[in-house]
């Protein structure tokens, strides 16, 4: 479902630059001014209209790349250090950290940062201010790796081909309590959580934290690297476009016209509020996703068609890939998604039904309450500067033959097309109702599911003669 909403306008939070040891924490509720808009309102609202982008968490974007002049010496140093081999997901977290998405973090979490994240969903800086951090960004090692590290204070991080990616310095090794981590992050320890099975259950019983120095930007060489703009690059792009507001929309699914309705209507409302040039950051998640999600390369092809077909305006839309892995941790994880967009320059964040959620792995129900994500975002510590835009439901209006905001006074006129129904139509090469999705985007979906059918048919054994 897609939609639009009221705006929660929040006061800017104090800024800081570094961490201290955790202290006793009390979180005051954020001050909110809820604005109600009529359908044709031209009221100028009492909010600051500023041409400058929102500051990163901690006041400064923390990129973790070594200087070009030091690359050779750092590489030579790394060759003499104990080596930790990174998994595919670990490498994605190196990518996230290196570009400053998790600013002001300076590397994989040490124990104090890990515990604050698990128990407070935030980190306290050395001036007493708080930044949001709801998802642990940690590196696990096993007993053998811990033994090889020994008394060394630094380790080299290498990829699956043993190429040095980064150095982790001033390290701290501490116990990886998997049950506590899973329970605090997901609110359950039920088997079948995708990220847990991918990255935690099989991981080592120790965590290693420290300051990260990355030798060069992470590249995947999959034809999509030009979409992977860092927070600094995004900020430059927004400034080039003279954006005075940036509203971010994350998705891990194909874009349909209900999404487009939401995004175009959001821009209209921001213009009504007095902003001159709001820019949309269409920001699909590009790290680990579960097996039944549409793969990134197909989603990006579909998103390109949405722009080519004029569903969204290329002049006021920036399409980029968010490199984070997906946890499917609901209200806990959506805070991370919102916080990271602050660091990219977004001051508005669109949130929908059951953000970052999933079906319960054992029971026939959603794992999280559908409304809790948007409610948590409006109260979350460290996100006071971010304006939350919760969805209003959109569906296919049979009277207009297009996607429209749901009108509860005439429910018989609306058709809700679920993700399952959309997949079934695409697999069967059937067309959706006119106006549900742009033709180019739908064609990409049909091609994707057709490719799956070809793979499945190739796997089928030859029939045995009677």
Secondary structure, 3 states (H helix, E strand, C coil): CECCCCEEEECCCCCCCCECCCCCCCCCCCCEEEECCCCCCCCCCCCCCCCCCCCCHHHCCCCCECCHHHHHHHHHHHHCCEEEECCHHHHHHHHHHHHCCCCCCCCCCCHHHHHHHHHHCEEEECCCCEEECCCCCCCEECHHHHHHHCCCCEEEEECCCCCEEEEEEEEEEEECCHHHHHHHHHCCCCCCCHHHHHHHCCCCCEEEEEEEEECCCCCCCCCCHHHCCCHHHHHHHHHHCCCCEEEEECCCCCCCHHHHHHHHHHHHHHHHCCCCCEEEEEEEECCCCCCCCCCHHHHHHHHHHHHHCCCCCHHHEEEEEECCCCCCCHHHHHHHHHHHHHHCCCCEEEECCCCCCCECCCCCCECCCCCHHHHHHHHCCCCCCCEEEECCCEEEECCCCEEEECCHHHHHHEECCCHHHHHHHHHCCCCCCCCCCCHHHHHHHHHHHHHHHHHHHHHCCCCCCC
